[in-house]
Amino acid sequence: MTEITELTVAAIRKGVAGGDFTAVEVAEAFNANVAAASQLNAFIVATPEKAVEAAQAVDAKRAKGEDLGKMGGVPIGMKDLFATNGVQTTAASHMLEGFVPQYESTVSQKLWDAGAGMLGKLNLDQFAMGSSNETSYFGNVISPWRRKDGGNADLAPGGSSGGSSSAVSARLCPAATGTDTGGSIRQPAAFTGISGIKPTYGRCSRWGVVAFASSLDQAGPMARDVTDCAIMLEAMAGFDPKDSTSLNLPVPEWEAGLNPDMKGKKVGIPREYRMDGMDPEILKSWDDGIAWLKDAGAEVVDISLPHTKYALPAYYIIAPAEASSNLARYDGVRYGLRDLPEGAGLQDMYAATRADGFGPEVKRRIMIGTYVLSAGFYDAYYNQAQKVRALIARDFEKAWAQCDVILAPTCPSAAFALGDKTSDPLSMYLNDVFAVPASLAGLPAMSVPAGLNSEGLPLGLQIIGKAFDEQGVLNAGLAIEQRAGFTAKPEAWWK
Amino acid sequence: MSEYRIQGATGEWEVVIGLEVHAQVTSQAKLFSGAATAFGAEPNTQVSLVDAAMPGMLPVPNRECIRQAVRTGMAIDAQINKWSRFDRKNYFYADLPQGYQISQLYHPLVGEGYLDIAPDDKDPENTKRIGVERIHVEQDAGKLMHDQHPTMSYVDLNRSGVALMEIVSKPDMRSPAEAGAYVRKLRSILRYVGSCDGNMEEGSMRADVNVSVRKPGDEFGTRTETKNVNSVRFVMQVIEYEANRQVDVIENGGTVDQETRLFDPDTGTTRTMRSKEDAHDYRYFPDPDLLPLELDDAFIAECRDSLPELPDAKRHRYENGLGLTAYNANQLTADVDVYQRFEAILAATAEKVGKAEKDVATQVANWVLSVAPGVKNALDDADEGNDTTAANAAIIALSAAGTVSGGQAKEIYEIVLKTGREPDEIAETEGLKQTSDTGAIEAVVDEVLANNADKVEEYRGGKDKLFGFFVGQTMKAMKGKGNPAIVNEILKAKLG
């Protein structure tokens, strides 16, 4: 029999339900992998007892012949941006070090209700701000992947869901939650050879998820394949009256609806995503994707998304603007870090607490956001960016007259080495260039592995769909997955 | 009404006043959370995770708060905006957990409306129309407590997130009296609608007072804003002080600074809180946690249908339908508690005496406005619980039927307030009834006239003033229980 930790969510669920192994055996197998992988620094806190506890409950249900749920017996990793009742929730910031919520985020609660168990809280970029998981207060996450040049350079797992991507690709968990504000699920999935979907904005409740940029933040699953993403997204999604921006729509049966046959479907190829000086290997994998989807029966059409080049600048105005306000609550008054120098007044406490509690990237974005909302600059920046956002959404609307889904690279490059881009924030931000337009338009988008580059590192392909059409995205993803035949996995050098 | 002017060294100055009234919305729950809103609860007991701005918490608009603001807008004939939006007003303070207040800057819920005010209480028909610029809804902040610890301040978040309506007037007022009338009228309407209890002492209604001065006919001068003024009297004091201060500044060659000021009730003066240079940059932007607020027709219709009869309409009905004097009608309709008491007692009295309301309205109005308060205020051991509608109606009915005199009615009311006994029973047992038996009265009158034959002669000789003497003697002989009307009638007849 295959090692349990090599199994997908679907296989684990089936194995537990069928009695091939117990949920506790599954939890213990993954707990062991988590314990052995501290070098990757994927988890901020491991919660092996939580995983076992949930597994025992599933095994007990099975003994009584009860329904085990969509995620019955599957242990998962929880990005440490989701509030978990009684378990430290930090957003990877010193600001929230030691903060233990007395509430459970809607999404994590739905997963537990569906029979999943928690292996631990996954590392991430601080407050989900970053593309390489190098801004965490709790240290960099290291990708399990290495270049085949023998250099053994530590590579970035992507960000901000870098703990999630690293852990899933290293088999520390079969699946993990991620959140995506401007690519934070898709880019790390691409960097580590796994799948991840950001659903339509509003599909997953934001209640209990530490906010970065409210109008963009969306939770989604990261897993080894498309089917697992469909299964887990079904468990995570759903209307939540506690989130005013939550979609009041029934959750489709995405798993049951999976169908890789693309006959009659049109796939749009946006010409603006083909940029000067693009990595030929990225272009090649894009061409592979086009060929695979044609092979699956799709018709491929050229489309134009004319405002694409304005997406990244607009994103880096809107997201920091919202963040500057969302993060104002971390002031040392009620919870989290408080720095109160001797004799300090309120303003001093704010200054000391926030100077100490936030990392440099968080501070940078708070300052950018504060600036673009300031009197005299608001119209030139924030308002202008909102107009651009509307134009980008309109680009997509027009495109849907010509196609059903859009295919593009997930990122402009494969994983880079840790430290490569930390001194140049702009080059770091450029990582999100293909991911950000779908975020601004609130559209579902996923990344699936397309193959390895010449360095032996994974490359991802991105599928963007119409609002509410996660099914179309997942189906195209499945068609690619079946043809890409991606089976590569990192060697377990950390064990 | 004479115009209010400040007499300066350089001539007369006109005062221009605008008010921003913050009114706490009456609601079981806060604007964006399910937490309760009771006043005076133990600190930090009315606080949800949302109000404390815990990580990941999200606001969800409370329908009832929106409904109350819409109804308030309708009550001042204002435009109701079917599409409005919430904005964040960003600033740091320890009583503001989110680091921003959710408010409405760009697209308020309620647009332009107006209030008709009567600056002179005695002349309710002499009104002036004051424009209302807008009403928007926003969150209240918590409260700092500086008296709990020698070196630290504590924070009470009970009020954090409670819904406020900010009602912004146009700069249409020209005197302290007008501003006072505006606040009173607004308070009255809010209480009628039920959208705010109008309790200024508890802070559920407070005003930011904008004042500037100018030579009559000139352009507006530079204004100052005095924050959080919490009584009608203080509002008027602020205006008077500020107007005079500004005139002094200008006449001494200075300029008025556009600034935020604070009122000191102990001295009746204002002082600078922060100048324009120190003004916050609030970095307003649309709250991305909230969708725009869209009101459907059914919601708006329900708001309109649920509006009560408003003060002006009620006042006119009292005058024209019930035949009350303008003064009484105004007094009775100024406050919810008063009109509710009046209408309850009126209905009960009309039923008890079997007459139409308009036939007893004047009597009930006099009772409610002057007789009853006179008795009650003189007592220090009245039990409010005894002051029932039924008891009041019963006393008025006894009085209307001539069973008891005005004085007896007061005595009965006094006993009712102290003991809760039934008015009819009191009149009976305590002998508090007047005699309307013409035969009995005639007998007494005959005796009085017989005993005072000389006076009778004098009266008949033209000394009319003696009539009062005969009334007095008769009443005295009847121990005050003769029905005065009948006594008069019989005396007149007998004296020819």
Interface residues (C-beta under 8 A of the other chain):
Chain A: F82 A83 T89 A91 L96 F99 P101 Q102 Y103 S105 R206 W207 G208 V209 V210 A211 A213 S214 S215 P241 K242 D243 S244 T245 A321 E322 S324 S325 L327 A328 R329 D331 V333 R334 Y335 L346 Q347 Y350 T370 L373 S374 A375 Y378 Y382
Chain B: L49 A52 A53 M54 P55 G56 M57 L58 P59 V60 P61 R88 N90 F92 Y93 A94 P97 Q98 G99 Y100 S153 V155 D281 R283 Y284 F285 D287 P288 D289 L290 L291
